[in-house]
Amino acid sequence: MENKYKRLKSACYLSNVSMSVVGNLPPLLFLTFRELYGISFTLLGTLVLVNFVTQLLVDLAFSFFSHRFNIEKTVRAMPCLTALGLIVFTAASWVAPRFVYPVLLLGTVIFSAGAGLGEVLISPVIAALPAKDPDREMSKLHSVYAWGVVGIVPLATLFIHFFGRESWPFLVLAFSAVPVLSAILYATVSIPPLKTEERTGGVLKYLKNKSLWACVAAIFLGGAAECTMAQWSSTYIENALGIEKMWGDIFGVALFGAALGLGRTLYAKFGKNIGRVIFFGGVGACLCYATAVFVNVPLVGLLACALCGFFVSMLWPGNLVVSTERFPNGGVFIFAMMAAGGDLGASVVPQLVGAVTDAVSTLSILCPLADQLGITTEQLGMKCGMLVAMLFPLAALPLYYVMWRKKPKTRS
């Protein structure tokens, strides 16, 4: 039975790698876009916002209208959208300077729609396959995303280092091969039927359940903790910590991805008591954010950014595990609602970090404080932005503690 679904699993894993491409490659190019096209940090943060808001809208569409979709055809179309979006994204380099940002925005919307479909559909596809330990299979699936980051970051960084910032479109085009390969695999396999509510009214019983909203809040805060560091660590390490981009990306961002993958891989192999894992993950994330902001030793700050990946590794997939334990018959709806919660956190908070960075950077009243700290106002702005980001895993701790100490009741 395992061999029967091997190619389908490979397609799902490649879809998750595609999601790591669209989630992590654009932020690695933020400073490139800023230097080449003069795009502000707020607008760069807006690209992240649009990415996850688009995914959020897809999540919500599936939450309420999954019964109206042809699931099999949608799964097959998913990687095609991602590839198309990446190709459109590269077209920004071919247009007049004043149109660069709109084209980047359009490409982001298209590949984000593909990523949103992936978030809603890949997990339930894996959950629908026979497995001895479904929780560990879910963790393994999400570990592939993290290991994708480990490969993407050094390859992208070295490419830009050796070929120059102006060559970024060729880098994006090269990575578009990942969803193309995924699409080819999906075209050659059969996809198991997924449980969906037969009508929109079928979801109302879940929406009245406070436990569902607690799960959504938990993944919102977890998604914020993970994705803010993932999205901004490259820029933060280079600008706020003053470490050269190549070394910062390889030893900071790539190590963040490696730590993320390690945490998920370890849970897939040895994991148990997911509530405890999530709680102490939140504690560790808070400490890593605080260290990156307050310790004025660049190497220590870099390592804090990297180690944060280990602590946030189970905040997203772990909350998926908790939600499926509480709602074992929820099908695609539960996965869609959880994806919506995670995407909301992953969109609002990185955008907030960009806005705080720009706001603080332009306050001349803070120049004496920046001078006293021996940093620029832009560096001070980035530190303030990351300090705001730390508040989200901190706010999650009471909720994670309750989830740890309170045994879930099985619900329909």
Secondary structure, 3 states (H helix, E strand, C coil): CCHHHHHHHHHHHHHHHHHHHHHHHHHHCHHHHHHHHCCCHHHHHHHHHHHHHHHHHHHHHHHHHHHHCCHHHHHHHHHHHHHHHHHHHHHHHHCCHHHHHHHHHHHHHHHHHHHHHHHHHHHHHHHHCCCCCHHHHHHHHHHHHHHHHHHHHHHHHHHHHHHCHHHHHHHHHHHCHHHHHHHHHHCCCCCCCCCCCCCHHHHHHHHCCHHHHHHHHHHHHHHHHHHHHHHHHHHHHHHCCCCCHHHHHHHHHHHHHHHHHHHHHHHHHHCCCHHHHHHHHHHHHHHHHHHHHHCCCHHHHHHHHHHHHHHHCCCCHHHHHHHHHHCCCCHHHHHHHHHHHHHHHHHHHHHHHHHHHHHHHCCHHHHHHHHHHCCCHHHHHHHHHHHHHHHHHHHHHHHHHHHHHCCCCCCC
